[in-house]
């Protein structure tokens, strides 16, 4: 239960962490997407415009659409956010391959901007993420 709360709090900090990373915002400057990101317990509707997270609210919201969803177990996020994650827990696609995460929907914007999403979702590593 504690891990779930820590993961949810860490996700809530993503917009603030991203705002501090000008290079990462620049990398995503051509990205406009509405997606669902988070844990299998608590996800967030995330609106990204020109590489910035402009809106992020807890899901579910009735009738709110998204192009793709990336969700992982709280345990997977905790392992992913370690300063130096173990092999197999270090990468979003590795988490999916292990069965600890799911990528759903129209994955074109996710795959086109894969490095951006990998780096955004790894931001908590350097900030003392969920433990």
Secondary structure per residue as TSV (DSSP state, phi and psi in degrees):
chain	resnum	aa	ss	phi	psi
A	1	X	-	360.0	-40.4
A	2	X	H	-63.6	-42.3
A	3	X	H	-60.2	-39.8
A	4	X	H	-61.8	-44.7
A	5	X	H	-65.5	-41.4
A	6	X	H	-62.7	-42.6
A	7	X	H	-64.6	-43.0
A	8	X	H	-62.1	-43.4
A	9	X	H	-64.4	-39.0
A	10	X	H	-65.3	-43.2
A	11	X	H	-61.6	-39.0
A	12	X	H	-62.3	-23.4
A	13	X	T	-85.8	-8.9
A	14	X	H	-55.0	-45.8
A	15	X	H	-57.7	-41.6
A	16	X	H	-64.2	-44.1
A	17	X	H	-64.1	-40.5
A	18	X	H	-66.4	-39.8
A	19	X	H	-58.8	-24.7
A	20	X	T	-82.3	-11.3
A	21	X	-	-110.6	86.5
A	22	X	H	-61.5	-39.1
A	23	X	H	-64.0	-38.8
A	24	X	H	-70.5	-39.4
A	25	X	H	-60.9	-42.1
A	26	X	H	-61.9	-40.7
A	27	X	H	-60.0	-35.7
A	28	X	T	-95.2	15.3
A	29	X	T	-59.2	-22.8
A	30	X	T	-98.3	6.5
A	31	X	-	-96.4	123.7
A	32	X	E	-128.4	114.9
A	33	X	E	-152.5	148.1
A	34	X	E	-112.1	121.1
A	35	X	E	-139.7	173.5
A	36	X	E	-119.6	117.2
A	37	X	E	-127.0	149.6
A	38	X	E	145.8	-155.3
A	39	X	E	-98.0	170.3
A	40	X	S	-70.0	-14.5
A	41	X	S	-92.6	-44.7
A	42	X	-	-139.3	116.5
A	43	X	E	-106.2	167.9
A	44	X	E	-129.7	138.3
A	45	X	E	-79.4	121.7
A	46	X	E	-119.5	126.9
A	47	X	E	-107.7	119.9
A	48	X	E	-112.5	127.2
A	49	X	E	-131.2	124.3
A	50	X	T	50.9	39.5
A	51	X	T	83.7	-2.0
A	52	X	E	-107.1	144.2
A	53	X	E	-82.5	108.1
A	54	X	E	-97.1	-17.3
A	55	X	E	-154.0	135.6
A	56	X	E	-150.6	111.4
A	57	X	E	-131.0	146.5
A	58	X	E	-60.7	139.1
A	59	X	S	-91.2	161.8
A	60	X	-	-88.8	151.5
A	61	X	-	-123.7	122.1
A	62	X	T	-55.1	128.8
A	63	X	T	69.2	14.1
A	64	X	-	-91.0	126.3
A	65	X	-	-96.2	163.1
A	66	X	-	-149.1	152.4
A	67	X	S	-82.6	-40.1
A	68	X	E	-147.7	162.1
A	69	X	E	-131.0	138.9
A	70	X	E	-129.1	113.8
A	71	X	E	-132.8	141.1
A	72	X	E	-134.1	162.8
A	73	X	-	-66.4	153.0
A	74	X	H	-56.3	-37.8
A	75	X	H	-64.1	-37.7
A	76	X	H	-65.9	-43.7
A	77	X	H	-63.1	-41.2
A	78	X	H	-60.1	-44.0
A	79	X	H	-68.6	-40.0
A	80	X	H	-62.7	-36.0
A	81	X	T	-86.4	2.6
A	82	X	S	-57.5	148.3
A	83	X	T	-54.4	-39.8
A	84	X	T	-131.0	91.9
A	85	X	-	-65.5	151.4
A	86	X	-	-70.4	157.6
A	87	X	T	-55.5	137.3
A	88	X	T	88.7	-15.2
A	89	X	S	-115.7	6.2
A	90	X	S	-94.3	-10.8
A	91	X	S	-140.6	144.4
A	92	X	H	-60.0	-42.8
A	93	X	H	-71.9	-28.8
A	94	X	H	-65.8	-40.0
A	95	X	H	-62.8	-38.0
A	96	X	H	-66.0	-44.6
A	97	X	H	-61.3	-36.7
A	98	X	H	-71.4	-15.3
A	99	X	T	87.1	10.7
A	100	X	S	-90.5	-10.5
A	101	X	E	-142.4	160.9
A	102	X	E	-133.9	136.3
A	103	X	E	-113.7	119.6
A	104	X	E	-129.6	159.6
A	105	X	E	89.7	-153.8
A	106	X	-	-82.1	99.7
A	107	X	T	-83.6	1.5
A	108	X	H	-55.3	-49.8
A	109	X	H	-65.4	-31.7
A	110	X	H	-67.0	-49.5
A	111	X	H	-69.3	-36.3
A	112	X	H	-64.1	-32.9
A	113	X	T	-115.5	36.3
A	114	X	H	-57.2	-47.1
A	115	X	H	-63.7	-36.6
A	116	X	H	-59.5	-50.0
A	117	X	H	-65.8	-38.5
A	118	X	H	-59.5	-44.7
A	119	X	H	-72.3	-39.3
A	120	X	H	-62.6	-47.7
A	121	X	H	-72.9	-15.2
A	122	X	H	-92.8	-5.1
A	123	X	G	-51.1	-40.2
A	124	X	G	-63.1	-16.4
A	125	X	G	-56.6	-43.2
A	126	X	G	-87.3	-0.6
A	127	X	G	-112.8	11.8
A	128	X	T	70.5	67.5
A	129	X	-	-73.1	-167.6
A	130	X	-	-54.1	134.0
A	131	X	-	-129.9	360.0
